[in-house]
Each structure stands twice: as C-alpha cells, then as structure tokens.
Amino acid sequence: MKLRCAILDDYQQVALKAADWSTITDQVEVKSIHQHIDQQDELVEQISDCEIVVIMRERTPFRASLLKRLPHLKLLVTTGMRNASIDLEAAAAQGITVCGTGGAGNATAELTWALVLGLARNIVQEHNAIRSGQWQSTIGTDLYGKTLGVLGLGKLGTKIAKFGQAFGMDVVAWSQNLTQERADEVGVRFANSKEELLASSDFVSIHLVLSDRTRGLISAADLKRMRSSAYLINTSRAPIVDQEALAEALQNRWIAGAAVDVFEVEPLPKDDKFRSLPNLLTTPHIGYVSESNYQAFYRDVVEDIRAYLAGSPVRTLT
C-alpha cells in the first residue's frame, strides 16, 4: 500500500510540474491542494491520512495543536531551511521528521528592487492612468544620488546594497549585529544606530530575520524619524514593523509611501486596510515565488522524501 502525501497551498498548481516526482510515485500517492485552508478542522479532514505533508514557507502554520491531530504524520517538508511557523519541539516529541530545502536565492532581492522602482516612478498609478485615458499624472523620484538605507546586511541585504550602488545611490546599512568591518567589506557606509539610518535615508529596505529582537523593531517613533519624502520597503516579515503605526504613517503622510510583500495575516483579508491605502504598493508575498526558486524547492522536496523512504533523511530541521 502506498504512503499518502499532501502538498499544501499550491496556489499556482505547479508543484507536480516543477520537479520529477516519478522517482517516488511507486511508493507514494501524491495529491496537491491548491486553495489555502484556513480552518483547522477542514485541514485535518484533508490530510489526516497522510504520512507526508509538504508545505510552502509559512503559508500554513504547523503548531502543536495541529500536529496532535495528525497521528499518521511522519515527515513534514518545508520549502527553505527556516520556518518559524513549525513547532519543531512538538514535532520531535511526536516523532515527526522535519526537513527543509534549498532555493535559488535571487527572487526576493529582485522583487525588492522592483518595488523600489515601482515606488520611485509611480508605475502602478501611471499604468492605471493610461488604462483610464489619462497621460502623465505623476512626477517620479530619482534614485541616482539618493540615500538607500539597508536594515540587515546578510545575503539579501548585500544584494540590495549592490543594486543601489549600481543605480548610483549612497548606501548606508545598520543592524544589531552589523560591524564596521562588514560594512567596509560590502562597500557601504556604516550607520551607528537605527535612528541615524532612518533619519538620513530616502529609501529604507528591510532584510532582517524575524526574532524576539526584531519584532516591532520599526515603531511609530521610528516612522516619524523618517523624512516625509522617504519610502519604506518590507519584503522580510510584517511584524518587524508595527503594522498599526505603518498604517497611521501612510494615512497621515509621515512618509511618502511604502511597499510591502508581507502581512501579519496571509492571505490578506479582503477588508484589510492595507488593500486600500493609496500610497502603499502591495504584492501578495511573492518575493520567493519565481520559476527557478520553485524548481529548486520542489526538486529538493522530492529528494527529501526519497531520502526519508530510504531511511536516511537529509536537510533535517531541529
């Protein structure tokens, strides 16, 4: 009898096309679920008979309360090598192996820069203006000579810094762990404090991991420190920025605008205020949603399952 495997939140219906699943289908029966299932009872009904579940990033959290209702679950595979929505301790206590995957690595940085350009040149407004019969309704903001503030100078932050340099921007960086030596290595200015970076930047882009230290890192007071002509871009995690404060900052024009790819509740509720703020550019958490990334994700998913079946799991998360 074949093991059952469910792939959750396959919004674009591409999971089974993005990799070669034929290497495991003689032992595993795979089903793909395309719609997000928000209610736990419904989710349990859909996957309670599955020994293997594949999840895409944090689209569906696997907390202890859900894991307890899945006694047949033995292998949980998440795309990426970090997933804060999985209770790893509860999974281990229940004897569930949790594995991750690699990724292509460029998609989020590229989307971030698309958002920077979208804000600077009012791309959405001008597109909509043309569709409604108008012509040249805004004046764009130049990037050349402006200051780009990068919060977090890891892999993603470094790529964004280099994008900014390529566009002739003055790049300054800060994080709780950033050193002068690292800033010099990347070729950017080192900000002595978060406050200094926020006050001096025309564009601020966030590239930090969500943790107890970074949750709520950008407060209402921080947003008020920014220039009234400045823009904030967040493609990391929503709770790094106080969401109520961000809405107030945009409504009251403390800052010129913002672009976000991440939200505290996803999918974003239809009546959420972030769907209607005119100076907010939004995308539905698609920073990692690219062809090369999906191919890398699902290729490794298949490899994880194959290794589990052979009794030697790989890329295990603990």
N, C-alpha and C positions, 0 to 999 in steps of 0.2 A: 504493500500500500504506500502510495506517495505521501510525502510530507506536504503540508499546505503552507503557502507563503502569500502574504498580502503586501502589496506596495501601496502606501497611503499617499494621498494628496498629489496624485499625478495629474496636476491641473491641465497640462498641455497634451496629455495622452501620448507621451513619448518614451516612457520608461522602458517598455519592451522593444522599442526600436533603437534605443541609444546604445545598446550593448548586445552581445551574443549570449542569450540565455540558454541556447541549445545544449550547452555543456552540463547543465544541471536538470533539465526538464525530464530526464529519465527517472530522477529521484524526487523531484519537487513539482508540485502543481502550483503555478503562479497566477494570481489574479491581481489586476490593477484597479484601484479605486480612484476615480477622477475628481470627485467632489469632496470638499472639506467636510468632515463630520464633526460637528461641534458638540453634540450631546453624547456623554459618555455611554449611556445605555445603548444608543444606536451603534456606537463604535464597537462596544463589546459584542453586540449581536453579529456584527460583520466579521470580526476577527477572532472570536473566542475559540475557534477550532484550529487556529494557525500556530504552528511551532516556530515559524519565522515571520517576522514583520520588518519591512523596510520603510524608513521614514525619511522625509526630505527636510533637512535642517530642523528648525523648531516649529514647523507648521502644526504638528500635533504633539503636545507635551505628553511624556510618559512618566507621570508621578507615581508614587507608591499606591495611591488609591486605585489607579487604573491597572497597574501591574498585578495587584492582588486578585483582580477579576479575570486574569488571563493565565490560568494554571497550566495551559498547554504550551505557553510561550517559552522557548528555549534560546532563541537567537534574535536579537534586536540589532538591526544595522541602520546606522545613521549616516547620511552624507556629511563629509567633513570629519575632522578629528577632534571637534569640540562641540558639545551640545548641552547647554545649560538647562534644557527642558527635560532631561532624563535624570531620574533619581538613580544614580549609579549604585548607591549603597543598597537601596531597596532591591534593585535588580540582582546584585550579587547575593544578597540574602535569600533570594528566591531561586538562585541557581541559573539565572539568565545570563548568557554571554552577550556582551555589547561590543560591537565592532564599528569602526569608522572607515572613511575612505579618503583618498587624496582628492585633488582638484586641479583645475588648470591654472588658477592663480591670478588672472588678469581682469576677469569680468567686472568685479566690483570697482576697481580703480577706473576702468574705462567708463562705467556708468556714472561714477562720481564726477568725472570731468565733463561728461555730457550734461549733468545737472548744473555744473558751474557755468558752462556756455549757455545753457538754456536760461538761467537767471540773468546772466550778463546781457544777452541780446534779445531777451523777451520773446523767445522762439514760439512758445505756445500762444501768447497774445497775438503775435503777428500772423501766425498760421490761422487762428480763428478769425482775425480781422479780414484776411483775404477771403476766407470762406463766406463771410457775411457782406462782401462787396466793398470793404474799406481798403485803404492803401496808406502805409507808413503811419502807424498810430503811436509809436513809442520812439524813444531815443535810447540807444544801447549804452552799456557801461564798458569801457575799455578794460582789458586785462593787463596790457603792457604797462609797466611802471607801477602797478598797484601792488599792495601787500597781501600775500596769501599766508594765513595762519594755519598751521597744521597741528592739531592736537593728537599726538601719538606718532612716533617716527619708526614704527615697525615696518614690515614688508609693504603693507598698503600705504601707510603714511609716506614712506620713502618714494614710492611710485608717484603719488600725488605731488610731492615736493618737486620731483624731476619734471613732471608735466608743467607745473607752474613756472619752473625755470625756463623750460622750452618756450613758454609764452612771454618771456621777458618780465616775469613777476619777481618781486623781492619776497623771498620765502623765509618765514620765521616759524620755529617749532617749539613746543613745550609738552611735557607730560610729567607725571610724578616721578618717573624713573629716568627721564632723559638727562644725559650728561653733555657737557660742552664738547667732549671728545667725539661723541656720536654725532652731534650736530655738525662739527667740523668735517667729519668723515663723509657726510652726505652733502656738505657744502651749503648749509643753510645757517641763518642766524639763530642763536640760542636765546630764547626768552627766559628771563629769570623767574617769571611767575605766569600763572594762567591769566591773571588780571592784566599784566603787561601785554600779552599776546592779544587778548580780546580788544583792548583799547586801541591797539595800533594796526589792526588788520582790516582790510576791505572785504575779504572773503575768509571765512573760518570753516575748515573742513575737519570733521571728527573721525578719528581712526583709532579708537580705543576698544579694548575688550570690556564687556560689562562685568563688573565685580562690585563688591561692597564698597570699594574705594571710588569707583567711577559712577555709581548710581547717583543721579541727581547732581552730577559734577557741575553742570551748567544751570545755574539758578536764575531767578528773576533779577537779582542784583547783578549777575554776570551779563545778562542780556542788556541791561541798562548801561553797562560799561561800554558796550559796542557802539560804534559810530552809527548814526541814524541812516547813513548811506550804505551800511555794511550788510552782507548776506551770510547766513549760516547754512551749512550743508551737513546733513547727517545720514550716512549710509552704514553706520555701525549698529547701534541698538538704541531704540527710542528712549528707554529710561535713563540714559546718560544725560539727557536734557529734561528738565522739569517741563512736562507737557502742558500743564495749565499756564505756566509762565510763558512758554513759547507762543501759545495761542494769544495771550494778552499782549505780548511784544509785537505780534503781527497785526492784531486788531488796532492797537494804539500807535503803530508805526515807530516803536522804539528802534527797530531796524528796518531796512528797506524791504527785506524779504528773506525767505528760506526755501530750501529744497530738502525733502526727506523721502527716504525709501523704506523707512522702518517705523512701526507703530506699536503702541503698547498692546493693543488688541488687533490680531490679524486672523482672517481678513477684516479689514476696517469696516465697522458697522455703517450701514447706508445713511444713517442720520448723523454721523460724526461730523463735528465742526471742521475737522481738517479736510473734509471733502469740498468745502465751500469758501475758504479764506482766499481772497483774490491775489494776495501777494505770497502765496505758498505754492510751490511747484512740487507735485507728488508723483511717485511711482510706487507700484504695489509690491515692494520688497523683491525686486528683480535684479539686485546687484550681482547675485551669483547665477542668475538664470541666463545662461548662454550655451550655445551648441557645444563648444569644447569642454565646458565645465560639466555639463550633463553627461557627455560621453565618458569623461574621467570618473565621475561619480558612479554611474551605473556599471561601468567596467569593473570597478573595484568592488561594488556590491556583489556582483556575480562571483568574483574571486573570493570574497569573504564567505559567501555561502558554500562555495566549493571546498574551501579550507575547513569550514565547520563540519561539513559532511565527512571529510577525511579524518576528522578528529584532531586537527591542528589549527585552531583559529588564528587568524592574523589581524593585525591592527586593532587589538582589543583595547577597550577604554575602561579604566578603573578609577 
